[in-house]
Amino acid sequence: VQLQASGGGLVQAGGSLRLSCAASGLSFTNYLMAWFRQAPEKEREFVAAVTSSGGRTFYADSVKGRFTISRDNAKNTVYLQMNSLKAEDTGVYYCAATAAWGYEYNYWGQGTQVTVSS
């Protein structure tokens, strides 16, 4: 199984980025997909998740109204559209897969760095 995250970079506060995570080696439509992030010297935290069908989404309070998670099951890819970025959004962003909401995440990607300058 591979989860290949991309799209990170350096952006000014208030700007936007779109992250992508391409999955291979698993039955993508059977998995809830999520994004997590880890800032320097902080624990990894949940950002957003989308159910296998794309019908439900979940967000951390800190990103509600600014980030949008979506998926394209035909392309085995999950996205994270990040708008109105803040310095505190800086970190390494990881995509992950699990069987359902509330279950342990089985698979993790390698991460993509997002840096927001203030």
Stockholm file with secondary structure:
# STOCKHOLM 1.0

chainA/1-118         VQLQASGGGLVQAGGSLRLSCAASGLSFTNYLMAWFRQAPEKEREFVAAVTSSGGRTFYADSVKGRFTISRDNAKNTVYLQMNSLKAEDTGVYYCAATAAWGYEYNYWGQGTQVTVSS
#=GR chainA/1-118 SS CEEEEECCEEEETTCCEEEEEEEESSCGGGSEEEEEEECTTSCCEEEEEECTTSCCEEECTTTTTTEEEEEETTTTEEEEEECSCCGGGCEEEEEEEESSTTSCCCEECCCEEEEEEC
#=GC SS_cons         CEEEEECCEEEETTCCEEEEEEEESSCGGGSEEEEEEECTTSCCEEEEEECTTSCCEEECTTTTTTEEEEEETTTTEEEEEECSCCGGGCEEEEEEEESSTTSCCCEECCCEEEEEEC
//
